[in-house]
Structures are given as structure tokens and as C-alpha cells.
Amino acid sequence: MFVLFFSVVVVPALIEDFDVLGAFAAGFVNPYSSGYSADVIACWLILLVWVVYEKTKLKIKYGWICVLLGIVPGVAVGFAAYLILRLRQLSVEGKGNA
């Protein structure tokens, strides 16, 4: 659902005016959008720390791809992708609940 929304709302604006820094800065135009943007950045940082931690402790591979997906199109996609990746790898190794 998020990817569809992102594709319909953000991609056309970026195609029209490819200003990536301006797009990030637009997330901080008022206190409300700044709050949402700060939350998204914090969630991405938490995802990054989690991926790095589990790479060392559980040997989860390819988490860096999910971290990149957390930047574009967004944390919702990167987080969901990491959960799927993690579940598959842990299931294959017999460490998961699935």
C-alpha cells in the first residue's frame, strides 16, 4: 500500500523537478511535518542498528539492502523487507518459529 502511495504522490513530483535535497527539506516545512520526519528518521536509524546487530549476532545476510530500501521508498518498505528476509533466513537455519 505504501509503495503505491509513494509511486502516485512522490515519484511524479521527483520526475517533474528532480530535487532530492529539496524533497527531504520539504519534510520539515512546519512543526507537524517536522515531527513526522523526525519520527521517520529515528525509525530508520533503529532499523539500521537492528540490521547491524543481527548481522553480527544471528548472521543475517543482505540486511543492507533493506536499509537502502528504508531510505527510498521508505522505512515501511525497508522494515517489512527485513522482517521477511530475517524470517526466511532463520527458518532455513531452524532458528525461527515458522
Secondary structure in CASP SS format (residue, H / E / C, confidence):
PFRMAT SS
TARGET T0000
AUTHOR 0000-0000-0000
METHOD secondary structure of the structure
MODEL  1
M C 1.00
F H 1.00
V H 1.00
L H 1.00
F H 1.00
F H 1.00
S H 1.00
V H 1.00
V H 1.00
V H 1.00
V H 1.00
P H 1.00
A H 1.00
L H 1.00
I H 1.00
E H 1.00
D C 1.00
F C 1.00
D C 1.00
V H 1.00
L H 1.00
G H 1.00
A H 1.00
F H 1.00
A H 1.00
A H 1.00
G C 1.00
F C 1.00
V C 1.00
N C 1.00
P H 1.00
Y H 1.00
S H 1.00
S H 1.00
G H 1.00
Y H 1.00
S H 1.00
A H 1.00
D H 1.00
V H 1.00
I H 1.00
A H 1.00
C H 1.00
W H 1.00
L H 1.00
I H 1.00
L H 1.00
L H 1.00
V H 1.00
W H 1.00
V H 1.00
V H 1.00
Y H 1.00
E H 1.00
K H 1.00
T H 1.00
K H 1.00
L C 1.00
K C 1.00
I C 1.00
K C 1.00
Y C 1.00
G H 1.00
W H 1.00
I H 1.00
C H 1.00
V H 1.00
L H 1.00
L H 1.00
G H 1.00
I H 1.00
V C 1.00
P C 1.00
G C 1.00
V H 1.00
A H 1.00
V H 1.00
G H 1.00
F H 1.00
A H 1.00
A H 1.00
Y H 1.00
L H 1.00
I H 1.00
L H 1.00
R H 1.00
L H 1.00
R H 1.00
Q H 1.00
L H 1.00
S H 1.00
V H 1.00
E H 1.00
G C 1.00
K C 1.00
G C 1.00
N C 1.00
A C 1.00
END
